[in-house]
């Protein structure tokens, strides 16, 4: 839980200090890269660390990842320019890539059946705590000390985490000679990195650069598949990713996160720009979603006393489009209470879908592949979030152009003016300067909500395709021993 807390709080705590970081280091043009760099390497290395944990055991890999994360954190605090900050955030993200998947895998190793369900619910609660504590701690450290301390605060937590693993975690891994698939790992990292950069930086790059990155991603994916088919120990087992359970669970989580990305990135824009709420209240829907997700994990054990695993998973899958449908009814004058119903349902549904997928996959996959399988689920969620932000952003830009023309504001119908309009949220809020701008934004965001609903409906359909393994069958053998897992 400490390991997860460090990687989870990093996202929210850094956002609080970014104005001070830019003031001291400059480089405002690279503002988004401080976030993108961390998420880029974290996503790209998640699957690789999952495989290494299957080869060498969970303990050495998560300790090594934590040390890398702490090294990056210390260096971030000493950053002297925006370029150095981005470089150290890349390093920090590499370490974070090991912490989340292996922590979840460890819980899957030590517990089975309903115990595993309860422990995964406890791990999920860390994200809610990080979402609420991060901004408060970040604001306090920036005001009382300096922005460097938002990175250095990880050091004592990290040392305590490593000490806990050293003292209390015991695993017996069968030692044998391994042939590490370095080429496969490198190709996978390049493909993922090029693809994510093309998505996250598409507004700042030229079309030539975006197409070049897409070509690099496609080429390296093709080479990666060829290498993995002939590698003695492939970094990513294609047969594992091709199994019906893992493939359908990955697809449903990916599409679910594409829908939820709208709540994270674009719903606050509606609350502030159309409904006229302040920035503090505009973040309330996101906070509600961040609470209902782990709440679903925490209450899933109670739900499974009355419903089967099949019914629980499908309930989660169908709550996501129901919540997304609520967003279509948002209109000027909607109260904050009504506005958070949709995000609450979407978060709760995703929480149920996620935890049931994790429990079933971990109960089906043997120890030697469990780290890779768990990492695949987390990778799919991360990739879905990134894809969702990009696709929904494109829908928003298209909507602004379309509805600006419809409103007789053709001067707004260019990418440059779209970007300018989206930076005027504060002026548009409350209908201040120009009511027609508010109408354009309202219509464009509703188009985005329709796209979110489409992804949510696909998620519900994909949830129907996941093969179900009931929880009771997972607990027949009792606690698995580390020796049995190694064998």
N, C-alpha and C positions, 0 to 999 in steps of 0.2 A: 504493500500500500504506500509506503514511503517512496519507493522507486517510481510508481505511477504518479504520485503527487508532484514530484519534481518536474516530470515531463508535461503534466497537465497544466500546472500553474504557470509554466513558462509562457504560454500563449497569452493569457490574460494579464499577467503582471507586466510584461514588456510593453503592451499597448498603453498602459498608464504613463509610462516614462518617456514615450517616444517624442513628445514635444520638447522636453528638456534635452534629450539626446541630439535631436536635430539642431537645437539652439547652440549646443556646445561643439558638435562635430561638423555641422553644415551638411551639404549633400542632400537637400530635400528631394531632389529628383530621384534618389534611390531609396526613398522612404519605404516603399512597399517591399523592397528587397530584404529588409531586416526581418520581415515575417516570412517571405517566400523562401529565403535561403534555408531557414530552419526546417520548414515543412518539406522542402525539396529533398534534402539529404535524409531526413527522417523517413519519408515515404520510400525513397529509393533503397534504403538499407534494411527496412523492416523484414522483408522476405529473406534476405541474405543472413541476417542474424538468427532468424528462425531455423534455417538450415544448419548453421554452425552450432546452435544449441542442441540439435538432434545428433550432431557428430561428437561434440566434446562435452556435452552436458550443459545444464542450464546455469549452474553456479559460476563457472569461470567466464562464460560469455556475458552474463548480466553484470558481473563485477567489472570486466574489461570495458563494457559499454558505459557503465557509471563513471569510471575513471576518465574516459574520453569526454563525457558530458561535463564533468567537473572541470577538466582542463579548459574546455571551450568557455565555460562560465567565467572562470578566473580571467582568461584573456579578454573576454568581452568587457569586463569591468575596467580593463586597462586600455581599451581601444582609443586610438588617437585620431582616427578619421572614419568616415562612413565606410570606406573601402575595407579597412581593417575590421570594423564591426561586422560587416557582411561575411568576411572570411572566417572570423571566429564563430559566427552563427552557423555557418556551414559545418564546422567541426562539432559544435554543440548538437546539431541535428543528427549527426552520425551516431553519437552516443545515445541520443533519445530513441533512435531506431531500434536499439536492443531492449530498452527498458520496458516499453509497453507490451510487446508480444510475448516476451519471456516471462514477465510477471504474471500474465494471464495463463501462460502455459504451466507455470509452477503450480498455480492453484488447481489446474486440471490434473497434474501429476499426483498431488498429495491427497486429493479428495475425489470421491466417486458419488454417483447418484445425487441424492438430495443435499448432501454435504457440499458437493461441488457447486450445485445451484446456489446454495447460501453464500459460499465464499466468492463466487463470481459476482453476486449481488453486492457484497461488501466492497469488492474492488470497484464496481461501478459508482458507488457512492463517493469515491475519491474525486470524480469529475465534477460532481455538484459542489463539493467543498472547495475545489480549486476555482470554480467559476465565481463563487461568492467571496472567497478570501483574497484571490489574486488582486483585483482592483483596489481593495482596501489596504492590503500590505504594500502594494506598489506605490500608492499615493502617500502613505505614511513614510516610507523609506526615502522617496524623492524629496518630500518636504523637510524631513528632519536630518537626513544625511546627504546622499547624492544618488544619482541614477545608477552609479556603479554597484550599489548595494543590492539592486534587484537581481543582479547576477551572482554576487558573492554570497547572498543568503542561501544559495544552493549548497555551499561547501559543507557547513555543519550537518545539514540533512543528508547529504551524500555520504559523508564519513560514517554517520550513524547507520545508513542503509548498508554500506559495505560491511561494517562490523556485524550487523545482524545476519547477513548471508554467511560470513566466515564462521560465526559462532554457532548458528542454529540450523543451517541448511546442510543436510548430509545426503549425498547421492552416490550410488555405486554404478558407475558407467563402465560398460565393457570396453576395455582399451584394445584397439586394433589399428593397424596402419590404414590411413585414409589418403585419398588422392583428391585434394581440394580443387574444385572447378573454378580456378581463378579467372579464366577467360569468360566463362559463363557469367560470373559475378560482375565482371567489368562491363560486359555487353548489356546486361540487365540494368545496371546503374546508368549507363550512357543513354539507353533507350528511354528509361523512365525520366531521367533528368531533362533530356531534350524535349520530350513530350510535355512535361510539366512547365518548363520555361516558355514553350510556345503558347500554352494555355494562359498562364498567369501573367505573362508580360506582353500579351498580344496588343494591348492598347499603346504600349510604348515602343514596340518594334515595328519595322516596316513589313509590308506583305512579303517582300523577298526574304527577309530574315525569318519570318514565321514559316514560310514554305520550306526554307532550307532546314530549319529545325525539325519540321515534320518529316522531311525526307530522311534526315539522319536517324530519327526515331524509328521509322519504318524499316530502313535498311538494317539497323542493329537488331531489331526484333526478328527479322528473317534470319540473320546470322546466328542469333541467340538460339532459335529453335533448332537449327542445323547442329550447332555445337552440343546442345543438351541431348539430342538424340544419340550422339556418339560418345558422350562423356561417361567414364566408368562410374562416377558418383556425381550426377548432375546437381548443380546448385538448386535448381527447381525441378522437382520430379513432375514431368508433364502428365504421367499417368495419375498422379495424385490430384492435380488440378483438373484433370478430366473426369474424375469420379462424379457421379450424378449428384451426390449429396453436397460435396464441396463446391462444385460448379454452380448449382442452383442457389446455394446459400450465398456464395460470393456475388452472384448476379443480383439477387434480391437486396443484399446490403448495399451494393453499389448504387442501384437505382433509388433505394430509400434515402441514401445520403445525398443524392442529386436533388431530391425533393426538399430535404431539410436544409440544404445549402441556401435556399431562398429565405428561410426564417433567419438564418445567421447574417446574411449579407444584404438582403433587399427589403425585408419586412420593416426593419427600423427606419428605413428611408420613407416608407409609406406613413408610419406613425408620426414622423417628424415633418415631412414635407407636405402631406395631405391632411392628416388629422390635426396637425399643429401642436403636438406635444414637444416638450423640451427633450434634449438629448438623453437626459437621465431616464425619463419615462419611455422614450423610444426604445431603450434597451431592455425594457421589462418583458416583452414577448420572448426574447432570447433567453433571459434568465429563467422564465417559467419552463421553457422547453428543456433547459439544462438541469432543471430539478425533476421534471416528470420522467425523463429518461432513466436516471438511476432509481427513481421511485418505482418504476416498473420492474427493474431488476430486483429491488428489495422485496417487492410484494409478489413476485412470480411464484415463490414457493407456496404462498397461500392460495394463489389462483390455481396451481396445479393440484391442490387438494380436491378441487371441484371439477376441473376441466382436464382433459387429456393433453399430452404434449402437442398433438396435432391441432386441437382446438385453440390452445394458447398461442401457438405460432401463427395460426391464421387470424386470430383475433388481432395480434400485433400488426400483421400485414394489412388488414382492412381498416384499422384505426388511422393509418397514415393518410389514405385518400379521403377518409371522412373529415379529418382535421384540415386537409388541404382545401376541401370544398368550402369550409367555413370562411376561408380567406376571400372567396369570390363575393361574399356578401358585405365585405368592408366598404364603407362609403363615408364621405365627409359627415362628421357628427357622431360616428361610432364611438362608444365609450371604451375606455381602456379595459374594463372588465370583459366586455363582449369580444374585444379584439384579441385577447389571449386564449380564448377557447380553442381555436385552431392549433396554435403552437403547442398547447398543453396536450391535445390528443395526438398530434404527430410525434411529440417526444415520447409519450407513453407507449405508443404503438411501436416506435423504433426500439425502445428499450426491451419490450417483449420479444420482438423479432430477433434482436441481436443476441440476447442471453440464451434463448432457446436454440439458436443456430450454433453458438459456441458450445453449449452443453452437449448437443447431439454429435457435433463433429469430434469433440474431444472424447466422447464415449465410444466412438466408432473407430477412430484412427489409433493405431498402436503407438507406443512410446517413441519409437525411432522416427516417426513422421509427425508426431503431434505438434512439435514446435513449428514445423513448416506449415502445417494445416492452420494452426492458430494465427500465425503471421499472415497467411493468405487472406483470412477474414478481415484482419485489421488493415492490410494493404488495400483491400477492396473498398472499405469504408473511407480511407484517406483519399483514394483515387476518385471515389464518387463525390466527395466534397469538393475537390478541385474541379472536376468536370462540371459539377452543378453550378459552381460560381461562374465558370466561363460561359456555359450554354445559356444560363439565365441572364447573364450580363448582356449577351448578344441579343436575346429576346427583348430586354429592356431598351437597348439602343435602337433596335428596329421599331419598337413601339413608340418611342419618343418621336422618331422621324415620321412614322405613319400618322400619328394623331396630331403632330404639329401642323402637318399639311392639312389635315381635316379641319383643324381649328383656324386655318388661315394664317398660320405662323410659319410659313415656308422658310423664313430666315433661320429657323432652328433646325431645319432638316439636313444638317451636315454633321459628320462625326465630331468636328471641333465644337459646334454649338451644343451638341448633346452633352459633351463633357463639361462645357460651361454651365449648362442648365443643372446638371447633377451636382455641381459645386455650389449652387445657389439655394440649397435646401433651407438654410437658415432664413433667407429672405422670403422664400415661398411659404415657409411655415406660418400657419394661421391665416393664409390668404393675403399676406401682407402686400407685397409690391404689385403683383400681377396675377389676378385670379385665373386667367387663361393658362398661365404656366402650371398652375395647380391642377387644372383639368387635364392638361397634357400628361403630367406626371401620374395622376390618378389612373387614366386610361392605360398608359404604358405599363404601369406596375400590375394592373389587372391582367394584362396579357402575360406577364411573367407568372402570375398566380395560376393561370390556365396551364402553362407549361409545367409548373410544379405539380399540378393535379395529374397531368399526363404521366409524369414519372412515378407519382404515388400509385396510380392505377396499375402501372406495369409492375411495381413492387408487389402489390397484392396478388396479381396473377402469378408472378414468379414464386411467391410464398406457397402457392398451391402445388407447385412442382417439386418442392423439397421433400425427399423421402423421410418419413417420420420414424424415429426410433424412440419408443416410449421410455420415460425416465425410469420406470420400475425395472426394466430389463438391464439398465446400466448398473444397478447396485447389487446384482445377484452374487458377484464374486467377492464383494467386500473390498477393503482397502488394498490397492495394488502396492506391492513392495517395489523398492527401487531396483532390486536385483532382477525381478521379473520384467520390469520395464526395460532394463538394459538388454536383457536377452531378446 
